[in-house]
Each structure stands twice: as structure tokens, then as C-alpha cells.
Amino acid sequence: MTDGEPTSALGCEIDVSRLEAYLMEHRLEGFAGPIRLEKFAGGQSNPTYLLTAPSSKYVLRRQPFGPLLKSAHAVDREYRVLSVLRGTAVPVPYPYLLCTDTNVIGSMFYIMSFEPGSSYWNPALPELTPEQRRVVYSELIRVLAALHSLDVDQLGLGDWGRRTGYFERQLSVWTKQYRASETTKRGEMEALMEALAARMPPDDGQCSLIHGDYRLDNLIFDAQTLRAKALLDWELSTLGHPLADLAYFCATPRLRPDEHIPGLAGIDREQLGIPTEAQIVQQYSELRGIAQISHWDFYIAFSFFRMAAILQGVYKRALAGNASNAHALESGATVEVVAKAGLEAISR
């Protein structure tokens, strides 16, 4: 999939003239109107728009409409981390400005650079050759290892989160988020939360800047070289255990290809040129100088739990009519599928 143009209709829920006046007043770098605003179809959390002007193309990312869960949809956190990461080994879009005045378009928003290139949703990468798939996955692992190797204190992100007790704290946070968006009792989810609490590993002291939603479709790749150009969607970034990101990246491929969130279960990865989970972990470990990984099944199970909690929130917003994605209602059925995958992982 080429990330050249948005795939949905005009973003008419935003007052374009008011937005244009704001950008002129605050002197968005190189900006000149008039503007055209179109919403990207992808994304489940913060609505994202292509802003086209005679001067250039930009991307606007805002909080969704309607009531929001506490601490969710923190576009201001996204903007700060993008500002800090520019010029590091982790490729990110250029952040132009942050608007905290909700009177402009109805919510907080920020403007960043539009990064032309290719983005992919299906982990099988059917549009690429085996050699191209190897390049894409190698880039995915390289960028993740680079992120986890950054010195957060040198970046000025020493306050980005607590440095200890990540999984215990996150289990509590996402349990509360799940309860706040719960629409019905789900047996698999209840069992998974109990199993995670009972098998919590001891804190091993590992801490880095983590992305929080590291997956294939959150990266833009150069259309010719397939080099990673930009890592997107930093809403959930924090200080935490780096293996949470790695496990989250590895968890989705364990799902079946025909799920709402497509995976690679039952697919011959070697034939496709896609590394196995063990090969992904090995490459990452070599890049970061890690000799051994313990409690991997717990990390995978936790990733599925967190994924299920996020999907439940998407489903709740869809029922309320303010979800960002047109297929958000499908998330409801996927919660149990993902929770079951988590139970299978932690039962090993």
C-alpha cells in the first residue's frame, strides 16, 4: 500500500477556514493557504488528516470527538516525543506545531510533516517479493533496537514514565481502561487478567523509551529502497520494559491471516522471506547485545491482553459513534480472539 493519498472523504467535521486562519496566525513553517483537508481511513485511535496547501502537504493529528478515557489520546505527548527524536537513529516525521486550544477545531491537535512512501497493513506483505520482505522486516527490527538503545536522560525524557515495575503497573492501568470501556463480561479476558496477575515476573531493571504500539502499519518505508522513513503514532510511548515492544510486535503474527487483525499463523514464513518469531528475537538480541530472554511467554500474553483492552476501547467508541475507523465495530468480536491467544501463550 502506498501512503500517498488518504482513502476517505473530505474531513468536513473540522472548520477548515478557522484552521487556516490559525495556521496563518501562528506561521506554520512555509505555509500558504488555501487548504484542503482529507481524513485518512486507517487508524483506530486519533483521527489523522492530510492537509494539502499550495505550499506543501502536512499531516494533522487530533484527539477524537466525544468523551475520552483519562490519559488516553495524548497527542501532546506524541508531539513532544517527535520533537525530541528528530535527528536520532529513530526516523520520525517533523513536528511543526502543537495546538492546545480546543476552540480551533474542537480538540487538541498537532501538525507534522507528510512523509511520502509506502506503508503496509498485512504482515504477509503480499505486494512484495521475498527479498523485499526480508528488507522490510530487517528494517522493523533495526528501528526497534535503535529506539531501545537511546539514552533517555540525554534526550531529556527522564520524566517520560516510571523506570521500575512496568508490567505490574501496566496490568493495573489497562485493566482499569478495559473496565471503563467494558460492554459485556468476556470469560477469556477475565481468565487472562487473573493469569497475568498470578504469573507476574520479578522486575529485572530493564528500562528504555518504548513506542507502545510498535507494529508494521505504524512505519512509512521508502518506496524504492524500503528503508524505514518514519515511525508514527507515539501516543502510548513511555519509559518501560523494552521487551514489551518486541513482544507486542511478535504477538500479532501469531493470529490467523483471516482475523480482523491479520496474522501469519499457518503461513510458511521461510517461503515468503519473512523471519520466524525466533529469528526476529535473535536479530533484535544481537543488535542490542542481549544474551538471553526470560519470561517470553508472559510478555507475549501481556501483549495480547493489552491489545484486547485497546480493541475494547475502540469498540466502545464505535458503539458511541465516535470511533476513528470505519471498521471499528469489528473490534468487539476480536477482543475474545486476542484474549484467547493470550491465554494460550501464558499456559505454555
matplotlib code that plots the C-alpha trace (Angstrom):
import matplotlib.pyplot as plt

x = [0.0, 1.4, 0.8, 0.4, -3.2, -5.9, -8.6, -11.7, -13.9, -13.3, -12.7, -15.8, -16.1, -13.3, -13.9, -11.3, -11.5, -10.9, -8.0, -6.4, -6.7, -4.9, -2.1, -1.6, -1.6, 0.9, 3.1, 3.3, 6.7, 6.4, 2.6, 0.3, -3.4, -6.0, -6.1, -7.8, -8.4, -9.0, -9.2, -7.0, -9.2, -6.7, -6.1, -8.3, -7.3, -6.5, -8.1, -5.5, -5.8, -3.9, -3.6, -2.9, -1.9, -0.1, 3.0, 3.2, 1.5, 1.2, -0.5, -2.9, -3.5, -6.2, -8.0, -11.2, -14.7, -16.8, -15.8, -12.3, -10.8, -8.4, -4.9, -5.9, -5.4, -2.5, -1.5, 0.6, 2.8, 3.1, 4.3, 6.9, 8.5, 8.6, 10.4, 12.9, 13.6, 14.3, 18.0, 18.3, 18.7, 14.9, 13.2, 10.2, 8.1, 9.0, 6.7, 5.7, 3.3, 1.1, -2.3, -3.8, -6.6, -9.7, -11.7, -9.8, -11.1, -12.8, -9.9, -6.1, -4.1, -0.7, 0.8, 3.7, 5.4, 3.8, 6.3, 5.7, 6.4, 4.9, 3.0, 1.8, -1.0, -0.8, 2.2, 2.5, 3.3, 1.6, 2.6, 6.3, 8.9, 10.6, 13.8, 11.8, 10.0, 13.3, 14.4, 11.2, 11.4, 15.1, 14.3, 11.5, 13.8, 16.7, 14.5, 13.1, 16.6, 17.7, 14.8, 15.6, 19.3, 18.6, 19.8, 16.5, 18.4, 20.4, 17.2, 15.5, 12.9, 13.9, 10.5, 8.6, 7.5, 8.5, 11.6, 10.5, 7.6, 6.5, 4.4, 2.7, 1.8, 0.6, -1.5, -3.3, -3.6, -5.0, -7.3, -8.9, -9.0, -10.7, -13.2, -14.0, -14.9, -16.4, -19.7, -20.1, -18.3, -15.8, -14.6, -11.3, -10.4, -11.2, -9.1, -6.2, -6.1, -6.1, -3.3, -1.1, -1.5, -0.6, 2.5, 4.0, 7.8, 10.1, 11.3, 14.7, 15.6, 15.4, 14.1, 14.1, 12.0, 9.3, 6.9, 3.9, 2.2, 5.1, 3.7, 4.1, 1.5, 3.0, 6.1, 6.5, 9.1, 10.9, 9.1, 12.3, 14.8, 12.3, 14.4, 12.3, 11.5, 9.2, 7.8, 4.3, 1.7, 3.6, 0.5, 1.4, 5.1, 6.6, 9.6, 9.2, 10.5, 11.9, 10.7, 7.1, 7.6, 9.3, 6.7, 3.8, 5.4, 5.8, 2.3, 0.1, 1.7, 0.6, -3.0, -4.6, -4.5, -8.3, -8.7, -9.8, -6.1, -4.4, -1.5, 0.8, -0.4, -0.2, 1.8, 5.2, 7.3, 10.5, 8.9, 7.7, 11.0, 9.7, 11.7, 10.2, 9.5, 12.7, 14.7, 13.2, 14.1, 17.6, 18.3, 16.9, 19.0, 22.2, 21.6, 21.2, 23.7, 21.2, 22.4, 19.1, 15.4, 13.4, 9.6, 8.9, 5.5, 4.4, 5.4, 3.5, 0.4, 0.6, 0.8, -2.4, -4.1, -3.2, -4.2, -7.6, -8.0, -7.3, -9.7, -12.4, -11.9, -12.2, -15.4, -16.9, -16.2, -17.7, -21.0, -21.0, -20.5, -17.1, -14.6, -11.9, -12.0, -15.0, -14.4, -14.2, -17.4, -15.5, -13.1, -15.8, -15.6, -11.8, -11.4, -12.2, -10.0, -7.0, -7.7, -7.8, -4.4, -3.0, -4.3, -2.7, 0.6, 0.7, -0.4, 2.7]
y = [0.0, 3.4, 6.1, 8.8, 10.0, 9.5, 7.0, 8.6, 11.6, 15.3, 15.9, 18.2, 17.7, 20.4, 24.0, 24.5, 28.3, 28.5, 26.1, 28.0, 31.3, 29.7, 28.3, 31.7, 33.4, 31.0, 31.0, 27.3, 26.8, 27.5, 27.6, 29.4, 28.8, 27.9, 24.3, 21.1, 18.6, 14.9, 12.2, 9.0, 5.9, 4.0, 4.2, 3.4, 6.0, 9.6, 10.8, 11.8, 14.1, 15.0, 18.8, 20.0, 23.6, 25.4, 25.5, 21.8, 18.7, 18.3, 15.8, 16.9, 14.6, 15.3, 13.8, 12.0, 13.5, 12.6, 11.7, 10.4, 8.0, 9.6, 9.9, 8.4, 10.1, 12.2, 14.0, 16.4, 13.5, 12.5, 15.9, 16.1, 12.8, 13.6, 16.8, 15.0, 12.2, 14.3, 13.7, 10.4, 6.9, 6.6, 8.1, 10.3, 13.0, 16.6, 18.2, 21.7, 22.9, 21.8, 23.5, 23.0, 25.5, 23.2, 26.1, 26.0, 22.6, 21.2, 19.4, 19.5, 18.7, 19.0, 19.4, 17.3, 16.7, 14.5, 11.6, 10.2, 6.5, 3.1, 1.6, -1.9, -3.5, -7.2, -8.8, -11.3, -8.3, -9.9, -6.9, -7.5, -10.1, -12.5, -10.3, -7.1, -8.7, -9.6, -6.0, -4.6, -7.0, -6.3, -2.6, -3.1, -4.9, -2.4, 0.6, -1.1, -2.0, 1.6, 3.0, 0.9, 1.8, 5.6, 7.3, 8.8, 11.1, 12.6, 13.1, 14.9, 12.1, 11.0, 12.0, 10.2, 7.4, 5.4, 3.2, 0.2, -2.1, -1.6, -4.8, -4.7, -1.1, -1.6, -4.5, -2.3, 0.6, -1.4, -3.4, -0.1, 1.1, -2.2, -1.9, 1.7, 0.5, -2.9, -3.7, -7.3, -9.9, -11.9, -15.1, -15.3, -11.8, -12.4, -15.6, -13.8, -10.9, -13.4, -15.5, -12.4, -11.2, -14.7, -15.1, -11.6, -11.9, -10.0, -6.6, -7.2, -3.5, -3.1, 0.3, 2.3, 4.6, 2.3, 3.1, 1.3, 0.4, -1.0, -2.7, -2.9, -0.3, 2.4, 2.7, 4.5, 3.0, 4.5, 3.2, 2.3, 1.3, 0.1, 1.9, 3.0, 6.7, 7.5, 5.7, 7.1, 7.0, 7.8, 8.3, 5.3, 5.9, 5.9, 4.6, 0.9, -2.6, -2.8, -6.4, -5.2, -3.6, -6.6, -9.0, -6.8, -6.8, -10.6, -11.3, -10.2, -12.6, -15.5, -14.7, -16.3, -14.5, -14.2, -12.3, -8.7, -8.1, -10.4, -12.6, -15.2, -18.4, -21.4, -19.5, -20.7, -17.7, -19.1, -19.4, -15.8, -14.4, -13.4, -14.3, -16.6, -15.2, -16.9, -15.2, -11.8, -12.2, -13.4, -10.4, -8.0, -9.6, -9.4, -5.7, -4.9, -7.3, -9.4, -12.9, -14.4, -13.5, -14.9, -14.9, -14.5, -16.3, -13.8, -10.9, -12.3, -13.0, -9.5, -8.0, -9.9, -8.6, -5.0, -5.4, -6.8, -3.8, -1.4, -3.1, -3.0, 0.8, 1.1, -1.0, 1.2, 4.3, 2.7, 2.0, 5.6, 6.7, 8.5, 5.9, 7.0, 3.8, 2.7, -0.9, -0.2, -2.3, -5.4, -4.9, -6.2, -9.8, -9.6, -8.9, -12.6, -13.9, -11.9, -12.7, -16.4, -16.1, -14.6, -17.4, -19.9, -18.1, -17.9, -21.5, -22.9]
z = [0.0, -1.0, 1.6, -1.0, -0.5, 2.1, 1.3, 2.8, 2.1, 2.9, 6.6, 6.9, 10.7, 11.0, 10.3, 7.6, 7.4, 11.2, 11.0, 8.1, 10.0, 13.0, 10.8, 9.2, 12.6, 14.1, 11.0, 10.2, 8.6, 4.8, 5.0, 2.5, 2.0, 0.9, 2.4, 1.6, 4.4, 4.0, 6.6, 6.4, 6.6, 8.7, 12.5, 15.4, 17.9, 17.0, 13.7, 11.2, 8.2, 5.1, 4.9, 1.4, 0.7, -2.2, 0.0, 0.9, 2.3, 6.0, 8.4, 11.2, 14.1, 16.6, 19.6, 18.7, 19.3, 22.3, 25.9, 26.3, 28.8, 31.3, 29.9, 26.5, 23.1, 24.4, 21.2, 23.2, 24.3, 20.7, 19.7, 22.5, 21.7, 17.9, 18.8, 20.9, 18.4, 15.4, 14.4, 16.3, 14.8, 15.0, 12.0, 12.7, 10.9, 11.5, 14.2, 13.2, 15.9, 18.7, 19.4, 22.9, 22.2, 21.8, 20.3, 17.0, 15.7, 18.8, 20.3, 20.8, 17.7, 16.1, 12.7, 11.4, 8.0, 5.4, 4.6, 1.2, 0.9, 1.4, 4.3, 4.8, 6.8, 6.1, 7.8, 4.9, 2.6, -0.5, -2.6, -2.2, -3.2, -0.7, -0.8, -0.3, 2.7, 4.2, 3.9, 5.5, 8.4, 8.9, 9.0, 11.5, 13.9, 13.3, 14.2, 17.3, 18.5, 17.8, 19.8, 22.8, 22.7, 23.1, 26.3, 27.7, 30.0, 27.2, 25.3, 28.2, 28.6, 32.0, 33.2, 30.5, 32.9, 35.9, 35.5, 37.6, 37.9, 34.3, 33.7, 37.2, 36.7, 33.1, 34.1, 36.5, 34.1, 31.2, 33.5, 34.5, 30.9, 30.0, 32.8, 31.8, 28.3, 29.1, 27.4, 28.5, 30.6, 28.5, 30.1, 28.2, 29.2, 32.8, 32.9, 31.1, 33.6, 36.5, 34.9, 34.3, 37.8, 39.2, 37.0, 37.1, 36.7, 39.0, 37.8, 36.1, 35.9, 32.1, 31.1, 27.8, 25.8, 24.3, 21.5, 23.0, 19.6, 17.5, 14.5, 10.7, 9.8, 12.0, 9.8, 6.5, 4.1, 1.2, -1.9, -3.7, -1.1, 1.6, 4.2, 7.2, 6.8, 9.7, 12.8, 13.6, 16.4, 19.6, 21.8, 24.0, 24.3, 27.8, 29.8, 30.2, 29.6, 26.0, 25.6, 25.9, 22.4, 21.0, 22.3, 21.0, 17.6, 17.7, 19.1, 16.2, 13.7, 16.0, 14.9, 11.8, 8.5, 8.3, 11.6, 11.9, 12.8, 10.3, 11.4, 10.0, 11.8, 9.4, 6.8, 5.6, 6.6, 5.1, 1.7, 1.9, 3.1, 6.5, 9.6, 12.2, 15.7, 16.9, 14.2, 15.0, 18.6, 17.7, 15.4, 18.0, 20.7, 18.6, 17.8, 21.5, 22.9, 24.9, 25.8, 27.0, 27.3, 30.2, 30.7, 27.0, 27.1, 29.8, 27.6, 24.7, 26.8, 28.3, 24.7, 23.8, 26.9, 26.2, 22.6, 23.7, 26.1, 23.3, 20.9, 23.6, 23.8, 20.1, 20.2, 22.9, 20.9, 17.9, 19.8, 20.9, 17.3, 17.7, 16.5, 14.0, 11.9, 9.7, 10.7, 14.5, 15.3, 14.2, 17.1, 19.5, 18.2, 18.0, 21.7, 22.6, 19.8, 21.1, 24.8, 23.9, 22.1, 25.3, 27.4, 25.1, 25.4, 29.2, 29.5, 27.8]

ax = plt.figure().add_subplot(projection="3d")
ax.plot(x, y, z, "-o")
ax.set_aspect("equal")
plt.show()
